Amino acid sequence: MAMEGLTILLYMFAFATGCMTLVLSVVFHIRESYRWTKFFIVFHSSLLLVMVLQVLQVFITVFLGNTIGLVLSYVIRGLLAANVSFLMVFIPYFTTWVIAQPWRNPYKVIFLVASCAYMALSVLDMIFVRISALGSSMVLVFSAMLFFCIGVVLKNLKTIQQHDVRTVLKSIIILSFVMIPTLVINVFVHEARYISYPFYFMAFSILLLVYLFIYFSRIPISSQNELTYERLARFHITEREFSVVQFIKQGLTNKEIAERLDISVNTVNNHVANIYAKAQVRSRIDLLNVLSEAMKSV
């Protein structure tokens, strides 16, 4: 009974932090509308549902018997398998977005295949419950994907322009390495996975909360027509490129911008070319239209 009580407590704390993260994530999505945010919200909501069902299963098992609890456990395992399979694709996609690299083949195919493999192993694990190697294989497949993405982030960490994003990513990397012993235990002890889930969920929810609080605290109180660095964060431009954008908005030529910034015209031309590439435009008119939409979206 004490173990059931501890499990309920863990899942309640995880649910509370998850709810706060979900609310702020919805507000973040409304402000920024990145392509990945809506998928993250759906994923996070489904994990919250798993938290609720897991607590419900404990109560049902204690008060109504194992039969109904067993049926519910299969529902929970199916949801968890679907969520982790989604993560097998989402984490690599999000990694390429953070480091401002295109999401292309062969990674699309590799991680889609890995996701399908994880789901297949999960189904087999639910059917053949006595084969512990299946559960261990699932943990290994997910761990391989996670630490591959961590390696990619570490390799490109210095290229990430936003300091707070780098800080949060470093925290996630440290947390992932701290949890290696737990992952090892999960490989060999099948039952430990259901105790470790709320720890994982709560830890990453707290990290996301920290990032979201930092993000909202840095939003300036500005007029609707004011262009700010935060409003162009989706384009991954540097601070110097933002200075160039501000002068472009004022209607200055490249030569005039070079004089204002005390740099060469060729350097300004390079900045402008990079800005066009990141904003996916071909002219100043197109760039001004993008800037106008960026100011309206906040």
C-alpha positions as CSV (number, residue, x, y, z in Angstrom):
1,M,0.0,0.0,0.0
2,A,2.9,2.4,0.8
3,M,4.3,1.8,-2.8
4,E,0.9,2.6,-4.3
5,G,0.7,5.8,-2.3
6,L,4.2,6.9,-3.4
7,T,3.3,6.2,-7.0
8,I,0.1,8.3,-6.8
9,L,2.1,11.1,-5.2
10,L,4.7,11.1,-7.9
11,Y,2.1,11.1,-10.7
12,M,0.2,14.0,-9.0
13,F,3.4,16.1,-8.9
14,A,4.1,15.2,-12.5
15,F,0.6,16.1,-13.5
16,A,0.7,19.5,-11.7
17,T,4.0,20.5,-13.4
18,G,2.7,19.2,-16.7
19,C,-0.4,21.3,-16.5
20,M,1.5,24.5,-15.9
21,T,3.8,23.6,-18.8
22,L,0.8,22.9,-21.1
23,V,-0.8,26.3,-20.3
24,L,2.3,28.2,-21.0
25,S,3.0,26.2,-24.1
26,V,-0.5,27.1,-25.5
27,V,0.3,30.8,-24.9
28,F,3.7,30.4,-26.5
29,H,2.0,28.7,-29.6
30,I,-0.5,31.5,-29.9
31,R,2.4,34.1,-29.9
32,E,4.9,32.3,-32.1
33,S,2.9,29.6,-34.1
34,Y,6.0,27.5,-34.9
35,R,5.2,24.4,-36.9
36,W,6.3,22.1,-34.1
37,T,4.4,23.8,-31.2
38,K,1.0,22.3,-32.1
39,F,2.5,18.8,-32.2
40,F,4.2,19.3,-28.9
41,I,0.9,20.5,-27.3
42,V,-1.0,17.4,-28.5
43,F,1.8,15.2,-27.3
44,H,2.0,16.9,-23.9
45,S,-1.7,16.6,-23.5
46,S,-1.7,12.9,-24.2
47,L,1.1,12.4,-21.6
48,L,-1.1,14.3,-19.0
49,L,-3.8,11.8,-19.9
50,V,-1.4,9.0,-19.2
51,M,-0.6,10.5,-15.8
52,V,-4.3,10.6,-14.9
53,L,-4.9,7.0,-16.1
54,Q,-1.9,5.8,-14.2
55,V,-3.3,7.2,-10.9
56,L,-6.7,5.8,-11.8
57,Q,-5.2,2.4,-12.4
58,V,-3.7,2.3,-8.9
59,F,-7.1,3.2,-7.3
60,I,-8.9,0.6,-9.5
61,T,-6.4,-2.1,-8.7
62,V,-6.6,-1.4,-5.0
63,F,-10.4,-1.1,-4.7
64,L,-11.9,-3.0,-7.7
65,G,-9.3,-5.8,-8.3
66,N,-6.7,-6.7,-10.8
67,T,-8.9,-7.5,-13.8
68,I,-10.1,-4.0,-14.6
69,G,-6.7,-2.6,-13.6
70,L,-5.0,-5.0,-16.1
71,V,-7.3,-3.8,-18.9
72,L,-6.5,-0.2,-18.1
73,S,-2.8,-1.0,-17.9
74,Y,-2.9,-2.1,-21.6
75,V,-4.5,1.2,-22.5
76,I,-1.8,3.1,-20.7
77,R,1.0,1.1,-22.3
78,G,-0.5,1.7,-25.7
79,L,-0.7,5.4,-25.1
80,L,2.9,5.5,-23.8
81,A,4.1,3.5,-26.8
82,A,2.4,5.9,-29.2
83,N,3.9,8.9,-27.3
84,V,7.4,7.5,-27.3
85,S,7.1,6.6,-31.0
86,F,6.1,10.2,-31.7
87,L,9.2,11.4,-29.7
88,M,11.4,9.2,-31.9
89,V,10.5,11.5,-34.8
90,F,9.8,14.7,-32.9
91,I,13.1,15.0,-31.0
92,P,15.3,14.7,-34.1
93,Y,13.0,17.2,-36.0
94,F,13.1,19.6,-33.1
95,T,16.9,19.2,-32.8
96,T,17.4,20.3,-36.5
97,W,15.0,23.2,-35.9
98,V,17.0,24.4,-32.8
99,I,20.3,24.3,-34.7
100,A,18.7,26.0,-37.8
101,Q,19.5,23.0,-40.1
102,P,17.0,21.7,-42.6
103,W,15.1,18.5,-41.7
104,R,16.1,16.3,-44.6
105,N,16.8,12.7,-45.7
106,P,18.2,10.3,-44.7
107,Y,17.3,11.4,-41.1
108,K,13.6,11.6,-41.9
109,V,13.6,7.9,-43.1
110,I,16.0,6.7,-40.4
111,F,14.0,8.1,-37.5
112,L,10.6,7.2,-39.0
113,V,11.8,3.6,-39.3
114,A,13.1,3.7,-35.8
115,S,9.7,5.0,-34.6
116,C,7.9,2.2,-36.4
117,A,10.4,-0.3,-34.9
118,Y,9.7,1.0,-31.4
119,M,6.0,0.8,-31.9
120,A,6.3,-2.8,-33.2
121,L,8.5,-3.7,-30.2
122,S,5.9,-2.2,-27.9
123,V,3.1,-4.2,-29.4
124,L,5.1,-7.4,-29.1
125,D,6.0,-6.4,-25.5
126,M,2.3,-6.2,-24.7
127,I,1.5,-9.6,-26.3
128,F,4.6,-11.5,-25.0
129,V,4.8,-10.0,-21.5
130,R,7.3,-12.6,-20.3
131,I,10.0,-11.7,-22.8
132,S,12.0,-9.1,-21.0
133,A,14.4,-8.6,-24.0
134,L,11.6,-6.8,-25.8
135,G,11.3,-4.1,-23.1
136,S,15.0,-3.8,-22.9
137,S,15.2,-3.3,-26.7
138,M,12.7,-0.5,-26.5
139,V,14.8,1.4,-23.9
140,L,17.9,0.9,-26.0
141,V,16.3,2.1,-29.3
142,F,14.9,5.2,-27.6
143,S,18.3,5.9,-25.8
144,A,20.2,5.6,-29.0
145,M,18.0,8.2,-30.7
146,L,18.1,10.5,-27.6
147,F,21.9,10.5,-27.3
148,F,22.4,10.8,-31.0
149,C,20.4,14.0,-30.9
150,I,22.3,15.2,-27.8
151,G,25.5,14.6,-29.8
152,V,24.2,16.8,-32.6
153,V,23.2,19.6,-30.3
154,L,26.6,19.5,-28.5
155,K,28.4,19.7,-31.9
156,N,26.3,22.8,-32.9
157,L,25.8,24.4,-29.5
158,K,27.9,27.4,-30.2
159,T,26.0,28.2,-33.4
160,I,22.7,28.7,-31.4
161,Q,22.2,32.4,-31.2
162,Q,19.8,32.8,-28.3
163,H,21.6,32.5,-24.9
164,D,18.5,31.3,-23.0
165,V,17.9,28.5,-25.5
166,R,21.5,27.4,-25.2
167,T,21.2,27.4,-21.4
168,V,18.0,25.2,-21.4
169,L,19.6,22.8,-23.9
170,K,22.6,22.5,-21.7
171,S,20.3,21.7,-18.8
172,I,18.5,19.1,-20.8
173,I,21.8,17.5,-21.8
174,I,23.0,17.4,-18.2
175,L,19.7,15.9,-17.0
176,S,19.8,13.2,-19.7
177,F,23.3,12.1,-18.6
178,V,22.2,12.2,-14.9
179,M,19.4,9.8,-15.8
180,I,21.7,7.3,-17.5
181,P,21.6,5.1,-14.3
182,T,17.8,5.1,-14.4
183,L,17.9,4.1,-18.1
184,V,20.2,1.2,-17.3
185,I,17.9,0.0,-14.5
186,N,15.0,0.2,-16.9
187,V,16.8,-2.1,-19.4
188,F,17.1,-4.8,-16.8
189,V,14.1,-4.2,-14.6
190,H,10.9,-4.0,-16.6
191,E,8.7,-2.8,-13.7
192,A,10.9,0.1,-12.9
193,R,9.9,1.9,-16.1
194,Y,6.4,2.8,-14.7
195,I,8.0,4.4,-11.6
196,S,10.6,6.3,-13.7
197,Y,8.0,7.9,-16.1
198,P,6.8,10.6,-13.7
199,F,10.4,11.5,-12.9
200,Y,11.3,11.9,-16.5
201,F,8.1,13.9,-17.2
202,M,8.4,16.1,-14.2
203,A,12.1,16.9,-14.8
204,F,11.6,17.9,-18.4
205,S,8.4,19.8,-17.6
206,I,10.3,21.9,-15.0
207,L,13.1,22.6,-17.6
208,L,10.5,23.7,-20.1
209,L,8.8,25.9,-17.5
210,V,12.1,27.6,-16.8
211,Y,12.5,28.3,-20.5
212,L,9.0,29.6,-20.9
213,F,9.2,31.8,-17.9
214,I,12.5,33.3,-19.3
215,Y,10.8,33.8,-22.7
216,F,7.8,35.6,-21.3
217,S,9.9,37.7,-18.9
218,R,11.9,39.1,-21.8
219,I,9.0,40.1,-23.9
220,P,9.1,43.9,-24.0
221,I,6.1,46.1,-23.4
222,S,6.1,47.7,-26.9
223,S,3.7,49.2,-29.4
224,Q,2.1,47.1,-32.2
225,N,4.4,48.8,-34.7
226,E,7.7,48.3,-32.9
227,L,10.1,45.7,-34.3
228,T,11.9,43.7,-31.6
229,Y,14.5,40.9,-31.7
230,E,12.1,38.5,-30.0
231,R,9.6,38.9,-32.8
232,L,12.2,37.7,-35.3
233,A,13.4,34.8,-33.2
234,R,11.8,32.2,-35.5
235,F,14.2,33.2,-38.3
236,H,17.3,32.5,-36.1
237,I,18.9,35.8,-37.1
238,T,22.0,37.1,-35.2
239,E,22.0,40.4,-33.3
240,R,24.1,42.1,-36.0
241,E,21.7,40.9,-38.6
242,F,18.9,42.3,-36.6
243,S,20.6,45.7,-36.6
244,V,20.8,45.4,-40.4
245,V,17.0,44.5,-40.5
246,Q,16.2,47.6,-38.5
247,F,18.0,49.9,-41.0
248,I,16.4,48.1,-43.9
249,K,13.0,48.8,-42.4
250,Q,14.1,52.5,-42.2
251,G,14.7,52.5,-45.9
252,L,18.5,52.8,-45.8
253,T,20.7,51.5,-48.6
254,N,23.4,48.9,-48.1
255,K,26.0,51.7,-48.3
256,E,24.2,53.8,-45.7
257,I,23.9,50.8,-43.4
258,A,27.6,50.1,-43.8
259,E,28.4,53.7,-42.7
260,R,26.0,53.5,-39.7
261,L,27.5,50.2,-38.5
262,D,31.1,51.2,-39.5
263,I,31.6,48.0,-41.6
264,S,32.3,47.4,-45.3
265,V,29.5,47.3,-47.9
266,N,30.5,43.7,-48.8
267,T,29.9,42.7,-45.1
268,V,26.5,44.3,-45.3
269,N,25.7,42.5,-48.5
270,N,26.6,39.2,-46.8
271,H,24.3,40.0,-43.9
272,V,21.5,40.9,-46.2
273,A,22.0,37.7,-48.2
274,N,21.9,35.7,-44.9
275,I,18.7,37.5,-43.8
276,Y,17.0,36.8,-47.1
277,A,17.9,33.1,-46.9
278,K,16.6,32.8,-43.3
279,A,13.4,34.7,-44.0
280,Q,13.0,32.9,-47.3
281,V,12.6,36.1,-49.4
282,R,14.3,37.4,-52.5
283,S,13.8,41.2,-52.2
284,R,13.5,44.0,-49.7
285,I,9.8,44.3,-50.4
286,D,9.3,40.7,-49.6
287,L,11.3,41.1,-46.4
288,L,9.3,44.2,-45.3
289,N,6.1,42.1,-45.8
290,V,7.5,39.4,-43.6
291,L,8.5,42.0,-41.0
292,S,5.0,43.4,-41.1
293,E,3.5,39.9,-40.5
294,A,6.0,39.3,-37.7
295,M,4.8,42.4,-35.9
296,K,1.2,41.5,-36.3
297,S,1.7,38.0,-34.8
298,V,2.7,39.3,-31.4
